[in-house]
């Protein structure tokens, strides 16, 4: 099941924009994405996490990417459980490293 709050965020923020976007439209879009992301309550379902993981952009998006990461990691099972390709998004690579660390601890 995917909640409406998750669908709303994906519609607004997939992928997260770059911090390099200094436009006024970018500021308004960022505010809407931030509100939508913070409206999603933890934990998310595995199905929601699979959808949310597609929303990572190329940078931190002023901290929103970290919020998204923690939200994805609240799912009952990890999303990234095998080594991603070398050219995978940095956030996917980070989740892989975090998953590997969780196994070692």
Secondary structure by P-SEA (a helix, b strand, c coil): cccaaaaaaaaccccccccccccaaaaaaaaaaaaaaaaccccccaaaaaaaaaccccccccaaaaaaaaaaaccccccccccccccccaaaaaaaaaaaaaaac
